[in-house]
């Protein structure tokens, strides 16, 4: 693993689990903790840009880099947080989405991102729903995978599918890839079905995170305003603190994995006299 930068792929089989919400607010939390962070929007639908209130043609980004119309560094958008930058999806016509996904196969994604990532501590890849070519390309270069799942039965069953793909990519393409955690999202503890789904995953998977993301209206309000939750006006939303706790938990997880896999410190025998 390259110690200079840590790459986290946020991946989910099922749509609507809050993956982009997690990616954006987690990137903000890392940056606010002093980690130089790059958020990369790999979703052909451009979820990060839409979450920030920008339309399909507002932000240049990865699409222009892939087409050779823009140099990688010129495509990076520096936010008002000094430690956070964004590589948006770019201006992509929906009819070109298939060609865009095909272009990301193989080493094309690396060619676009390799010049950028050395300037950062963390790189987060927000991927499209499903386990297709774009998500596979991101997993093939990531160090860690974060798997959000909505606490309902269908999404809980999809977790095993994502883990199966992570294991396959690790075995065949990227031996550095590790499962960082399974993140419960849209948690409604007043719902018996949600509690049952949460218990099912807790009972069957060893990597479920302690931090959970609740189903609350503040996320819809932040999306409507086009800002992360910590940027909403008024009193600070508790959910902003929740993403800080998530960032801290993930930092601890990455350190734990890195230490466990570090080579032993072998020293030659020394003589005292």
MIRO-836750 format. One record per residue: residue in one letter; x, y, z of N, C-alpha, C in turn. Coordinates in steps of 0.1 Angstrom, whole numbers, plus 2048, in hexadecimal, padded with zeros to 3 digits. Layout:
% residues N
AXYZXYZXYZ
...
***
This chain:
% residues 273
X8087F480080080080080980C800
X8058167F880D8237F780982B804
X81382D80C80F83481980C843817
X80F84880B80E8568087FF85A806
X7F78518017E98547FF7E1847801
X7D58498077CC83E8097BF840801
X7BC8367F97B08377F07A582F7F6
X7998357F778D82F7FC78382F7F1
X77E8237EE7738217E476681F7EC
X75C8287EA74F8277F07468207E6
X7428147E973C80B7DF72F8047E5
X7258037DD7187FC7E17127F67D5
X70C7EA7D87057E37CD6F87EA7CA
X6F17EE7D46E47F47D36E48037D3
X6DC8097CA6DB8187CA6D281D7D6
X6D382A7D86CB8307E26CF82D7F1
X6DB8297F36E08268006E7832807
X6E883E8006EF8498056FD84A802
X7028437F87108417F571784F7F2
X7108577EA7168647E771686D7F3
X70B86D7FA70A875807715871810
X71886481272386081A730865814
X73286380773F867801742876803
X73887E80173A88D80273C891810
X73488D81973589182774188B82E
X74587F82A75187983075D88082B
X75E88481E76988C81976A899820
X75F8A082375F8AC82A7658AA838
X76089F83F76589C84C77489984D
X77989184378788F84378F89C841
X78A8A48387918B18357918BA842
X7868BA8497858C285578E8BD860
X7928B085F79B8AA8687A98AC864
X7AB8B48597B98B78557BF8AD84B
X7B78A48467BB89B83C7BA8A182E
X7C48A28267C38A78187BB89C810
X7AF8A080C7A68968067A189A7F8
X7A18907F079C8927E27908897E1
X78488F7DD7788877DB7768867CC
X77687A7C77758777B87678727B5
X7608787AD7528747A975386B79C
X75285E79E75385579374585178E
X73B85579472D852790729859783
X72685277972185876C71686276E
X70E86077970386977C707876783
X71487678771988378D71388679A
X71287C7A370B87F7B07118897B9
X71E88A7B97258947C27218A27BD
X7228A57B071F8B27AB7108B67AE
X7078AC7AC6F98AF7AF6F78B27BE
X6FE8AA7C66FD8AD7D57028BA7D9
X70A8C07D070F8CE7D37088D87CB
X6FC8D47C56F48DE7BF6F98E27B1
X7018DA7AB7068DD79D7008D3793
X6FC8D97886F58D177D6FF8C9775
X6FA8C276B7028B976370D8C075B
X70B8CD7587158D475071D8DE758
X71C8DF7657228E976D7318E7770
X7358DB7727428D877774A8CF76D
X7558D476875E8CC7617658C276A
X76A8B77657708AD76E7768A1767
X77389576C779889767776886759
X76A88975476688674677088E73D
X77289B74077B8A373778A89D738
X78E89874379B89274479C88673C
X79287E73C791871735791874726
X78B87F72278B88271379788A70F
X7A088D7187AC8957147A98A3712
X79E8A871779B8B67167A08BF721
X7A48B872C7A98C07387B38B873F
X7BE8BE7437C88B774B7C38B4759
X7C78A975E7C28A476C7C28AF776
X7CD8B67787CE8C17827C48CC780
X7C28CF7737B98DA7707AA8D7772
X7A88CA77479A8C57767968C5785
X7A08C678D79D8C579C7978D27A1
X78D8D17A97868DD7AE78A8DF7BD
X7908EA7C07948EC7CE7888F27D5
X7838EC7E07788F17E777C8FC7F1
X7739017F877690C80277C90580F
X77C8F88107838F281A7918EF815
X79C8F581B7A98F48157AE8E6813
X7A98DC81B7AE8CF81A7A58C6811
X79B8CB80A7928C38027918C87F4
X7948BF7EA7928C27DC7898B77D6
X7838BB7CB7798B27C577D8B07B6
X77C8A47B177D8A17A376F89C79F
X7688A679975A8A379575989978A
X74D89478774B88B77B74F89276E
X74B89F76E74D8A67617408A7759
X7418AE74E7358B07467338A473C
X72A89C74072888F73971988E735
X71788E72770A88B72270687D726
X6F987C72A6F486F72E6F6864723
X6F58687176F785E70C70585970B
X70E86071171C85B71172185471D
X71785072671A84A73372183C731
X71C835727722827724730829720
X73383271774183471274A83971D
X74484172674C84673275083A73B
X74683173D74982674675481D73F
X75381B73275C81272B76A81972C
X76B82672B77882D72B77F82B739
X77882874377E827750783819753
X78181074A78780274B79680274A
X79C7F874F7AA7F674E7B2801755
X7BC80774F7C48117567C081F753
X7B582174D7B182F7497AF837756
X7A88317607A683976C7B383D773
X7BC8337737C98367797D0842772
X7CF8427657D684D75D7D085A761
X7C385B7647BD8677687C086C776
X7C186277F7C386578D7D1865792
X7DA85D78C7E785C7917EE869793
X7ED8737897F488078B7EE888797
X7E288579C7DB88D7A67DE8887B4
X7DD87B7B67DC8767C37E88787CC
X7F48797C780087C7D07FF8887D9
X7F68927D57F589E7DD7EB89D7E9
X7E68917EB7DB88F7F57DE8847FF
X7D888580B7D987A8147CF86F812
X7C387380E7B886A80B7B186D7FE
X7AD8637F77A58647EB79985C7ED
X78D8627EB78085A7EC77A8597DE
X77784D7DA77084B7CD7618487D0
X7598517CB74A84F7CB7478487BF
X74183C7C073F8337B47308337B1
X72C82E7A571E82C7A27188207AA
X70B8207AB7058147B17088087A8
X7097FC7AF70C7F07A771B7ED7A7
X71E7E27A172C7DD7A17327DB793
X72F7E578B7337E577D7417EA77B
X7447EE76E7527F176A7587FC772
X75080777575681277C75A80F78A
X75180879175380479F75F7FA7A0
X7607F179676B7E87967787EF793
X7787F978B784800788789808795
X77F80D79C7838147A978880A7B3
X7827FF7B47877F57BE7947F07BA
X7977EF7AD7A47EA7A87B07F37AC
X7AD8007B07B88087B47B780D7C2
X7AC80A7C97AA80E7D77B28067E1
X7B580C7EC7BB8057F87B07FF801
X7A480780179A80380B78C804804
X7837FC8087757FD80376C80080F
X76380A80D75980D81774B80A811
X7438028187377FD81272B80281A
X72480D81571881181B70C807818
X7048058226F87FD81F6EC803827
X6E18048206D48098266CF7FD82F
X6CA80183B6C57F78446B77F2840
X6B77EB8356AB7E38316AF7D782B
X6A67CD82A6AA7BF8276B17BE819
X6AC7C580F6B27C38026C07C8802
X6C37D48086D07D98086D97D1811
X6D47CB81C6DD7C38246E27B781C
X6D97B18146DD7A580C6E87A9802
X6E77B67FD6F17BA7F36FF7BB7F8
X7017BD80670E7BE80B7177B3808
X7117A680971979B80671E79B7F7
X7167A07EE71A7A17E07267AB7DE
X7267B67E67317BF7E573E7B97EA
X73C7B37F57487AC7FC74E7A27F3
X74579A7EC74A7907E27527977D7
X74E7A27D27567A97C87637AF7CD
X7627B47D976F7B97DF7797AE7E1
X7747A27E577D7977E77837937D9
X77B7937CF77F78F7C278A7997BC
X7877A67BE7907B07B979E7AF7C1
X79D7AC7CD7A97AB7D57B179F7D1
X7AA7947CE7B17887CA7B77887BB
X7B07907B37B478F7A47BA79C79F
X7B87A77A57BD7B479F7C47BD7A9
X7C07BD7B67C57C77BF7C77C17CD
X7D37BB7CF7D57B57DC7D57BF7E8
X7D77CC7E57D77D67F07C97D97F5
X7BE7D57EE7B17D97F27AC7D27FF
X7A77DA8087A17D58147937DA817
X78B7D281D77E7D782177F7E082E
X77D7ED82D77F7F68387737F5841
X7677F483C75B7F384574E7F383D
X7447EE8447367EE83F72E7F9847
X72980284072380E84771480E846
X70D80C8516FE80D8516F981B84E
X6F181D8446EC82A8406DC82A840
X6D78368416C88388416C283084C
X6C88308576C48288636B882F869
X6AD82886A6A182C87169E82287D
X6A28268896A181D89469381B899
X68A82389367C82189767581688E
X67C81288467780887A67C7FA87E
X6737F18816767E388467E7DC879
X67A7DF86C6827D98616907DE861
X6927EB8636A07F08636A87EA86E
X6A37E987A6AA7E38856AD7D5882
X6A47CE87C6A77C08786B27BE86E
X6B17C78646BC7C78596C97CA85F
X6CA7D48696D67D886F6DC7CC877
X6D37C587E6D77BA8866DC7AE87E
X6D67AD8726DA7A28696E87A4864
X6EB7B08606F97B385C7037B3867
X6FF7B88737087B787E70B7A9882
X7017A088070379288470B78A87A
X70B78F86D71178786271E78C85D
X72279986072E79F85A7367A4866
X7437A386474D7A786E7527B586D
X74E7BC8627547C986074A7D5861
X73F7D38687357DD86973A7E8872
X7397F586E73F800875736803881
X73B80988B73380E89772B81A893
X73182388B72982F88771E82B87D
X71383187F70782F87570283C871
X6FD83D8656F784985F6E884885F
X6E18518676D384F8696CB85585D
X6BE85185C6B58578526AF863859
X6B486F8556AF87C85A6AE88684F
X6A58908516A28998476AD8A3844
X6B78A484C6C28AE84A6CA8AA83D
X6CA89E83A6D289A82D6CA89F821
X6BD89E8216B58A48166B68B3815
X6B78B98216B88C88216C68CC81C
X6D08C48206DE8C881B6DE8C680B
X6D88BB8066D88B97F86D18C47F1
X6C58C87F76BD8D37F06C58E07EF
X6CD8E27FA6D58EE7FA6E28ED7F2
X6E68E17EF6F38DE7E86FF8E07F0
X6FE8DB7FD70A8DC80670B8D080E
X7178CD8147188C281E7118C682A
X70E8BC8337068BF83F70D8C8848
X71A8C88497218D18527218DF84D
X71C8E284171C8EF83C70E8F583C
X7048EE8426F78F48436F790084D
X6EF90A84A6EE9158546E7911861
X6E991986B6E39178786EC90E881
X6E590988B6EC9008946F28F488D
X6FE8F08917048E488B6FC8D888C
X6FA8D18816F28C58816FA8B9887
X6F48B18906FB8A689670189C88B
X6FB89C88070089387570E897870
X7118A487171F8A886E7298A2877
X7258A288472E89B88E72F88C88C
X72488688772487888472E874879
X72F87D86F73987A86574787C86A
X74988587375688687A75A879881
X75087488875286788F75585C885
X74E85C87A75185286F75F85386A
X76386086777186286277B85D86C
X77986087978285B88478284C884
X77684588377683788377D831877
X77C83786C782831860791834860
X79683F8667A48428677AA837870
X7A383487B7A88298847A981C87D
X79E81987579E80C86E7AA80B864
X7AC81685D7B78168537C581485A
X7C781B8657D381986D7D480B872
X7CA8058777CA7F787C7CE7EE871
X7C87EF8657CB7E685A7D97E8855
X7DE7F48557EB7F78507F67F285A
X7F37F38677FD7EE8707FD7DF870
X7F17D986E7F17CA86E7F87C4863
X7F97CB8587FF7C684B80D7CB849
X8127D485281F7D985182A7CE853
X8357CE84B83F7C384D8457C485B
X8497B986084F7B986E85C7C186D
X85F7C787886B7CF87A8767C587E
X87D7C08748887B68768957BD877
X89C7BB8838A97C18858B37B6887
X8C07B98848CA7AF8868CD7AF895
X8D37A48998D87A38A78E37AD8AA
X8E27B38B68EC7BD8BA8F37B88C6
X8FF7BD8C89077B98D49077C58DE
X9047C38EA9057CE8F49137D18F9
X91C7C68FA92A7C88FE9337C38F3
***
